Every structure is written in structure tokens, then in C-alpha cells.
Amino acid sequence: MNEKIASHDRHMKDTAGSLDNTRIRDVVAASSVPSPAATEQLKMRASQLTVSYGEKVAIRDVDIDVHANQVLALIGPSGCGKSTFLRSLNRMNDTVVGAAVKGQVELDGEPIYGPDIDPVLVRRRVGMVFQKSNPFPKSIFENVAYGLRVEGTRNRAVLVERVERALRHAALWDEVKDRLQESGTSLSGGQQQRLCIARALAVEPEVLLMDEPASALDPIATAKIEDLVSDLRDELTIVIVTHNMQQAARVSQRTGFFYMGRLVEVGETTQVFTRPKERETEDYITGRFG
């Protein structure tokens, strides 16, 4: 683990603006991310997706496939539409006054938008972890059990089993198993973020959306989050927004580049970082803009 953290510290010293193609190739090679299989199962698909906030168009005509049991990283400068797109995958934009969505998003081939679709049920299947950790002012146990109780789970044995499973999946159990009745806000920043991940995992989603989950964390905590993302891929489909391109190279199998509300390019991570098809992608990766 110390070797991994030391390696991670070296990666974190570079900012997005100073990266060059050689550096990115080194990161991609070091990550040893396997290429996607020839036949991939789609978990989600966005088609001609446009999201507006009043008169402002945040993303326009986005077409993208999200493959099952892979990590899709979304990169691009601030304000380019990454987070708006992420929130559209579980209808979180429904909670924003004035937001309007056109186009379609499918989950396992079924549309998630429409008058007969319950967004709460969508969010149970497509969980989300936000940039800023937001533990509730409750015990560690009750933070993780919250979604289960909302669903109607009351059996204590079931709650205990599901909470432990979620904390183990979030790589937090060994650190908190003797502190479950302490407040979730008493944990460190990295632990709080993993607690929020455990809370999302407790209801057993099929897809996990992560909006810059490590942006406020130190290199050691960030390394743990990245390890967690890689481990969870065996059981979940993950879409992660990140400003750290080396992080995208380390954890993802596919990468999409957003710019000014457009999905400029999406493809296998190795290809996007080392052989981008679009000039805008190459300019951003090499630090010419952004």
C-alpha cells in the first residue's frame, strides 16, 4: 500500500494544465487498465440528450453509451456540462427549478424519463456520490442504514447485515466497526466520503455516479477512493466526473471529453489519452486550453 500511495503522490504533483502526451502515456501504461471486451453489454445509453436551465443550454445532443461493469470517466474544463450530464443519468436535474430535459436516457434498454417513470425508483438503481461529502448528523450506522429505512426495511438483523456489507464494500468496515454509534461527522474527510459511498451502496444500486469524489481529499485518501472505484467495478457500473486526468487514466476503461456543452469525443481511455481523434481533445489533454 505504501508503494501505491507513493506512486499516487507522484501522479498528483502534476496539474491538468501541465500534462503532456508522454506523461499521460506513462500514467495509462502504469494503470494497466484492460481494454474493453469485444462484446460489451450496455448498461445505460443517452441519445440526443439536451439539458437546459431556463434559457441556458448546459449540454446539447449528447450521445453516449455506458458499458456494464466498467468505469466511464468524464473530463473537461469547469462549466462544460460534465456534472449536468452526470445528474441526468438518475434524474437529479428534476430537482433543479427551471431545468428541462430533451432526448432520452435508457437503463437496461428502458427509458428513465417519462410521466409514468418514478424518479425515486430510478435513483435506487442509479446511486450518486457528490463532490463534497455530506454525512448526516447521525451515527455511522444510521448514516448507512438511512436509505434502507426509507425503503421500509425495519428488521434489525437485515439492517445490521446490509450496513456491514456496505461498509466492507466501501473499504471502511475495519476502521469503524468499533465506532458505529459515533457520529458520522466525527470521521476524517476521506472516511466521510467513503461513508457516503457506503450509504449509496447499502441500497444495492446497479450504477454509481461519482461527481469528483476525491477533489477535496489528500493524496492518501484519494488513493483509497481510487482503489475502491477499481474494486467496485466487478459489481457495479461507474460513471465518474474528474478534473484530474491522471485519475481518469488510472481508474477508467472509457473516457468522454466534454467542452462547452458538447461531448467532443468518447472512447477507450488509452485511445483518448494517447491517440485522440479530435483536435480539441488533444489540446485539452496537452494543456493548451482548459
For each residue, the residues with C-beta under 8 A, 3 or more apart:
1: 4 5
2: 5 6
3: 6 7
4: 1 7 8 223 227
5: 1 2 8 9 219 220 223
6: 2 3 9 10
7: 3 4 10 11 30
8: 4 5 11 12 219 220 222 223 226
9: 5 6 12 13 219
10: 6 7 13
11: 7 8 14 27 246 247 250
12: 8 9 219 222 244 246
13: 9 10
14: 11 18 19 23 246
15: 18 19
16: 19 243 244 245 287 290
17: 287 290
18: 14 15 287
19: 14 15 16 23 24 245 246 285 286 287
20: 23 24 286 287
21: 24 25 273 274 282 285 286
22: 25 26
23: 14 19 20 26 27 246
24: 19 20 21 27 28 245 246 249 273 274 285
25: 21 22 28 29 273 274
26: 22 23 29 30
27: 11 23 24 30 31 246 249 250 273
28: 24 25 31 33 249 269 270 273 274
29: 25 26 32
30: 7 26 27 250
31: 27 28 249 250 251
32: 29
33: 28 249 250 251 252 253 269 270
34: 253
35: 253 268 270
36: 40 67 70 253 254 268
37: 40
38:
39:
40: 36 37 67 68 70
41: 67 68 69
42: 45 65 66 67 68 109
43: 66 67 68 69 107 108 206 207 237
44: 65 66 89 105 106 107 126 207 237
45: 42 64 65 66 105 106
46: 49 62 63 64 66 85 88 89 103 104 105 106
47: 63 103 104 105 106
48: 61 62 63 102 103 104
49: 46 59 61 62 63 85 88 101 102 103 104 105
50: 57 59 60 61 62 101 102 103
51: 57 58 59 81 84 85 88 93 99 100 101 102
52: 55 56 57 58 99 100 102
53: 56 58 96 98 99 100
54: 98
55: 52
56: 52 53
57: 50 51 52 60 261
58: 51 52 53 81 84 261
59: 49 50 51 62 81 84 85 88 258 261 262 263
60: 50 57 261 262
61: 48 49 50 103 262
62: 46 48 49 50 59 81 85 103 262 263
63: 46 47 48 49 263
64: 45 46 72 256 263 266
65: 42 44 45
66: 42 43 44 45 46 70 72 89 207 237 239
67: 36 40 41 42 43 70 72 237 253 254
68: 40 41 42 43 237
69: 41 43 233 234 235 236 237
70: 36 40 66 67 233 237 238 252 253 254
71: 229 230 233 238 239 240 251 252 253 254
72: 64 66 67 237 238 239 240 252 253 254 255 256
73: 240 241 242 247 248 251 252 254 255 256 269
74: 82 85 86 239 240 241 242 255 256 258
75: 82 242 243 245 248 255 256 257 258 284
76: 80 81 82 257 258 259 264 284 290
77: 80 259 284 289 290
78: 243
79:
80: 76 77 258 259 260 261
81: 51 58 59 62 76 84 85 258 260 261 262
82: 74 75 76 85 86 241 258
83: 86 87 211 241
84: 51 58 59 81 87 88 93
85: 46 49 51 59 62 74 81 82 88 89 258 263
86: 74 82 83 89 128 209 211 239 241
87: 83 84 90 91 92 93 128 209 211
88: 46 49 51 59 84 85 91 92 93 101 105
89: 44 46 66 85 86 105 126 207 209 239
90: 87 112 119 122 123 125 126 127 128 207 209
91: 87 88 94 112 113 119 122 123
92: 87 88 95 96 123 128
93: 51 84 87 88 96 99 101
94: 91 99 119
95: 92
96: 53 92 93 99
97:
98: 53 54
99: 51 52 53 93 94 96
100: 51 52 53
101: 49 50 51 88 93 113
102: 48 49 50 51 52
103: 46 47 48 49 50 61 62
104: 46 47 48 49 111 113
105: 44 45 46 47 49 88 89 111 112 113
106: 44 45 46 47 109 110 111 112
107: 43 44 110 112 122 125 126 206 207
108: 43 206
109: 42 106
110: 106 107
111: 104 105 106 114 117
112: 90 91 105 106 107 117 119 122 126
113: 91 101 104 105 117
114: 111 117
115:
116:
117: 111 112 113 114 121 122
118: 121 122
119: 90 91 94 112 122 123
120: 123 124
121: 117 118 124 125
122: 90 91 107 112 117 118 119 125 126
123: 90 91 92 119 120 126 127 128
124: 120 121 127 147 151 203 205
125: 90 107 121 122 205 206 207
126: 44 89 90 107 112 122 123 205 206 207 208 209
127: 90 123 124 200 201 203 205 207 208 209
128: 86 87 90 92 123 200 208 209 210 211
129: 193 196 197 200 208 209 210 211 213
130: 133 134 196 211 213
131: 211 212 213 215 216
132: 216
133: 130 189 192 193 195 196 216
134: 130 196
135: 138 143 184 185 187 192 195 196 199
136: 142 143 146 184
137: 183 184 185
138: 135 142 143 146 183 184
139: 142 143 180 181 182 183 184
140: 143 144 176 179 180 181 182 183 184 187 195
141: 144 145 163 180 181
142: 136 138 139 145 146
143: 135 136 138 139 140 146 184 195 196 198 199
144: 140 141 148 162 163 166 167 195 198 199 202
145: 141 142 148 149 153 159 162 163 202
146: 136 138 142 143 149 150 199 202
147: 124 150 151 199 200 202 203
148: 144 145 151 153 158 159 162 163 202 203
149: 145 146 152 153 154 159
150: 146 147
151: 124 147 148 203
152: 149
153: 145 148 149 158 159 162
154: 149 159
155: 158 159
156: 159 160
157: 160 161
158: 148 153 155 161 162
159: 145 148 149 153 154 155 156 162 163
160: 156 157 163 164
161: 157 158 164 165
162: 144 145 148 153 158 159 165 166 202
163: 141 144 145 148 159 160 166 167 180 198 202
164: 160 161 167 168 173 177
165: 161 162 168 169 202
166: 144 162 163 169 170 198 199 201 202
167: 144 163 164 170 172 173 176 177 198
168: 164 165 171 172 173
169: 165 166 198 201 231 232 235
170: 166 167 173 194 195 197 198 201 228
171: 168 194 224 227 228 231
172: 167 168 175 176 191 194 195 198
173: 164 167 168 170 176 177
174: 177
175: 172 191
176: 140 167 172 173 179 180 182 187 191 195
177: 164 167 173 174 180
178:
179: 140 176 182 186
180: 139 140 141 163 176 177
181: 139 140 141
182: 139 140 176 179 186
183: 137 138 139 140 186
184: 135 136 137 138 139 140 143 187 192 195
185: 135 137 192
186: 179 182 183
187: 135 140 176 184 191 192 195
188: 191 192 221
189: 133 192 193 216 217 218 221
190: 193 194 217 218 220 221 222 224 225
191: 172 175 176 187 188 194 195 221
192: 133 135 184 185 187 188 189 195 196
193: 129 133 189 190 196 197 213 214 217 221 225
194: 170 171 172 190 191 197 198 224 225 228
195: 133 135 140 143 144 170 172 176 184 187 191 192 198 199
196: 129 130 133 134 135 143 192 193 199 200
197: 129 170 193 194 200 201 208 213 225 228
198: 143 144 163 166 167 169 170 172 194 195 201 202
199: 135 143 144 146 147 166 195 196 202
200: 127 128 129 147 196 197 203 205 208
201: 127 166 169 170 197 198 204 205 208 232
202: 144 145 146 147 148 162 163 165 166 198 199
203: 124 127 147 148 151 200
204: 201
205: 124 125 126 127 200 201 208 236
206: 43 107 108 125 126 236 237
207: 43 44 66 89 90 107 125 126 127 236 237 238 239
208: 126 127 128 129 197 200 201 205 232 236 237 238 239
209: 86 87 89 90 126 127 128 129 238 239 240
210: 128 129 213 229 238 239 240 241
211: 83 86 87 128 129 130 131 240 241
212: 131 215 241 242 243
213: 129 130 131 193 197 210 225 240
214: 193 217 221 222 225 226 242 244 247
215: 131 212 242 243 244
216: 131 132 133 189
217: 189 190 193 214 221 222 225
218: 189 190 221 222
219: 5 8 9 12 222 223
220: 5 8 190 223 224
221: 188 189 190 191 193 214 217 218 224 225
222: 8 12 190 214 217 218 219 225 226 247
223: 4 5 8 219 220 226 227
224: 171 190 194 220 221 227 228
225: 190 193 194 197 213 214 217 221 222 228 229
226: 8 214 222 223 229 230 247 250 251
227: 4 171 223 224 230 231
228: 170 171 194 197 224 225 231 232
229: 71 210 225 226 232 233 238 240 251
230: 71 226 227 233 251
231: 169 171 227 228 234
232: 169 201 208 228 229 235 236 238
233: 69 70 71 229 230 236 238
234: 69 231
235: 69 169 232
236: 69 205 206 207 208 232 233
237: 43 44 66 67 68 69 70 72 206 207 208
238: 70 71 72 207 208 209 210 229 232 233
239: 66 71 72 74 86 89 207 208 209 210
240: 71 72 73 74 209 210 211 213 229 248 251 252
241: 73 74 82 83 86 210 211 212
242: 73 74 75 212 214 215 245 247 248
243: 16 75 78 212 215
244: 12 16 214 215 247 248
245: 16 19 24 75 242 248 249 273 285
246: 11 12 14 19 23 24 27 249 250
247: 11 73 214 222 226 242 244 250 251
248: 73 75 240 242 244 245 251 252 255 269 273
249: 24 27 28 31 33 245 246 252 255 269 273
250: 11 27 30 31 33 226 246 247
251: 31 33 71 73 226 229 230 240 247 248
252: 33 70 71 72 73 240 248 249 255 269
253: 33 34 35 36 67 70 71 72 268 269
254: 36 67 70 71 72 73 266 267 268 269 272
255: 72 73 74 75 248 249 252 266 267 268 269 272 273
256: 64 72 73 74 75 263 265 266
257: 75 76 263 264 265 266 272 276 278 280 281 284
258: 59 74 75 76 80 81 82 85 261 262 263 264
259: 76 77 80 262 264 280 284
260: 80 81
261: 57 58 59 60 80 81 258
262: 59 60 61 62 81 258 259
263: 59 62 63 64 85 256 257 258 266
264: 76 257 258 259 278 280 281
265: 256 257 272 276 277 278 280 281
266: 64 254 255 256 257 263 272
267: 254 255 271 272 277
268: 35 36 253 254 255 271 272
269: 28 33 73 248 249 252 253 254 255 272 273
270: 28 33 35 273 274 275
271: 267 268 274 275 276 277
272: 254 255 257 265 266 267 268 269 275 276 281 285
273: 21 24 25 27 28 245 248 249 255 269 270 276 285
274: 21 24 25 28 270 271
275: 270 271 272
276: 257 265 271 272 273 281 282 285
277: 265 267 271 281
278: 257 264 265 281 282
279: 282 283
280: 257 259 264 265 283 284
281: 257 264 265 272 276 277 278 284 285
282: 21 276 278 279 285 286
283: 279 280 286 288 289 290
284: 75 76 77 257 259 280 281 287 288 289 290
285: 19 21 24 245 272 273 276 281 282
286: 19 20 21 282 283
287: 16 17 18 19 20 284 290
288: 283 284
289: 77 283 284
290: 16 17 76 77 283 284 287
